[in-house]
Amino acid sequence: MSGKVYLTGAGPGDPELLTIKARRAIRQADVILYDHLVNEEILNEVKEGAILIYVGKEDKHHTMPQEDINAQLVEYALKYDKVVRLKGGDPLVFGRGGEEALFLAENGIAFEFIPGISSAVAVPTYAGIPLTHRGVNTSFRVMTGHQAACHKCGKDHNFDAGVLRENETLVILMGLHGLAKIIKSLVKNGAAPSTPCAVIENGTMPTQKCVTATLETIVEASRDMNSPAIVVVGETVGLQEQLQWFGA
């Protein structure tokens, strides 16, 4: 009889934002396969004798192909009772958790999702940027800044950030390296160059940095920023100066 795989979100970085359920799973795990953005302080929670396997993906460098990660999840689940697949943020927000769960299901392996606090929500909050605010906007949208090949045709498509709606905040994960293309696309699709924009580096961590500007000036303003970073676009960015609290 095989074990069970727990597809677990480790939260946005601050170890205090790890959920109670995720901490319990980590403490009980026989094997943990963890990603690059998992705070290593969280790994101090593991039990003695647990197997730790780093499978992180960094920009232009993947420690292990996704196919091999999938195969290892099945392999370890056939040998051990509790396997944790530990991901930064939430496992189903650009974390390939769905792909891994489908592979487990196809191979008859039981799995469970343990949600984590997504960086898409937590990082703007730590920077003092509301995703929604009465009288300013009514919705927010989350997208990835990575341009990936279409899973159906295999071809790369020109990056399109879509239309920034009037009452919307746009949160872009992994958007720093492609920021110029993102801004160009937004403006081409009708966004005003004067729209407030922020880039937040190392969100929720003691090393967090945030710069604010406009779509017209954000590329130059953020030239010294590094990954991991999140881009936020919309009128609520204008509240950041009044609402910044973390590290202030």
N, C-alpha and C positions, 0 to 999 in steps of 0.2 A: 504493500500500500504506500502511495506517495505522500509526501508532505504538502505543505501549503505555502504559496508565495504571497507576501504582503507588499503590494505596490504602494509605497508610503511616501508622503510628502514631508520633507524636513523643514519646510518654512523658508523664509526669505534670507536668512543669515543669522540674525540674532537668536542664539540658542534658547532664550527665554520664550520665544514664539513657537517652539515645538509643542505640538498638542500632547495631552496626557496619553491618548491612545497610541500615538506614534512612539512616545518614549517607552511605553510598555512593550510594544512590539520589538523595539530595538534591544531592550534589556533581555528579552526572551529568545532572540534570534540565535539560531545555530550558525547561519551564514548571512552576511550582509554584503551586497553588491552596491557600491555607492558612487555618486556622481561628483564632478568637479566642484560644483557650487554648494556642496554640503559642508557646513561648518564642522571642522574636525573636533571641536569641543564636544559635539553631540556623540561622537564615536567613543568618548570616555564612558558612555553609559553601557557599553556592551558587556556581556558576561564573560568570565574567564573561559578561554578555550574557543570562543567564537571565531569563525573564519571571516576575515575582512578582505574584500577584493575591490580594488579601485578600477572603475570602468569609465572614468570621466571623459567628457568631450570638451576640448578647448578649441578656440578659434584656429581652424586649419590643422588641428591635430586631434585625432581620435585615438585614445588608448586601445580601444577594442571596437571592431565593427559591430553595428547593431545586430547583425545576424548571429555573431558569436555570443553577444550578451543574451539574446533569446535562448540560444542553445544551452548556455551555462545555467540559466534559471531552471530549465527543465532538468538538466543533469543533477543539480544540487537538490532540487525538490524530490528527486527519486532516491536520494541518499539520506536526506535530513528532514526533520519534522517541520521546522519553521525557517523559511528563507525570506529575508527582507530585501526588497529592491528599493533603495533609498535615493530619493530625488530631491533636488532643490525646489522650493516652492510647493506647488501642487502637482501630483503625478499626471494629471490630465490636462494641464495647461502648457502646451508646447513641450511636454516631457516624454512623449512616445509611450506613455503608460498604456494607452489604448492598444497600440501595436503589440506590446509585450503581453497584455492580457489576452488578446486574440490568439497569439502563438501558444500561450499556456493552455487555453481552452481547446485548441486544435490537437494538443498533445495530451489531453486528459488530466491536466494538472489543476488542482483547485487554487483559486486566488481570491484576494480581497483587496479592495481599494481603501486606503486610509488617507483621507484628504489632508492637505497641508495649507497653510496660509500662503496664498500666491504673492509673489513679489509685485505682480501687477497692481495689487491693492495696497499691500503693506508699505512699499517703498515710497509712493507718492504721499501716503499718510505720514510717514516719518519725516518727509521733507516739508510737511505743512501745506500740501496741495490736495484739496478735496476733489474727489472724482465727480461728485455731484454737489450742488449747492443751490438752495432755493433762490430763485430770481436770477441765477446765472446760467445754469444748464440743467438738463433733465435726464441725461444718459451718458454712458461712457462705453467705449469700444476698446478691445484689446487685440493687438495684432503682433506678428513677429516681423522683425526687420530683416530677417534672413530671406534671401531669394532662393527657393528650392525648386528642383525639377518637378514638373507635374507628375503625379503618381500614375496617371492614366497613359499619357503620351511620352513621358520621359524627357520632354523638351523644356529648356529654360524659357521663362516668359519675362518680358520687361516688367520691372517692379512697378506696381500700382498701389499706392496707399489708399486709393478710393477718395470719395468726397468727404470732407470734414463738415458735418452738419452743423447748423447754427447753434444748437443747444447741446453740443457733444464735447466730451473730453476724450482725447485719443491717447492711449497708452501703448507704447511700442517697446516690446522686449527685444533685447539683442539688436538694438537699432543704431548703436554708436558708429560702427564702421561704415554703414550705408547711409549715414545721416544726410549727406548732401543729396543723394538720390531720393530719399524720403521727402525732404523739403521741396525739391523740384517737382515731385509728383503731386504733393498737396497743393502747391501754388498753381500748377497747371490745371488741377481739377477745381480751382475756384477759391481756395483758402487765401485770405488776405495776408500779405507779407508782414503786416503788423500784428498778427495773431501771437499771443504769448506762448512761449515754449520753454521747457526746462530739460536739462540733462542731469540725472542723479547717478552718481558713482558709488558703488559699495553700499547701497541702501540698507538701512537698519543696523549697520555696523559702526563701531567707533570711528572708522576712517571715512564715513559717509561725506561726500561732497555734492553740492548742488549749485548749478549755475542757471540763471534765468535770463532770457533775452526775447527776441521775436523770431519768427520764421526767417526773416531777412538777415538776422545777425547771429543766430545760434551756432552756426557752423564755426565761425571765427571765435565766438565766446567760449566754445567747448573744446577748442583745439588741444588743450592740455589734459583733457579727461581721458580715463582709461576704462576698459571693460573689467568687471561687468557693470553695465550702465543701462538705465531705463530712460526713455524719452517720453515726455508728457507734453501734449499740445492742446491748447484750449484756454478759454477765458478764466477758468479757475486757477490757472497758474499765476494770475495776477494777484491772488490772495496770499501767495507764499511769503511775501515780506512780512505781513502781519501775523501769519499763523505758524511760522517756523518755530519749533520748540525743541527739537532734538539737537543736542550739542550747543544750543544757544546760550 
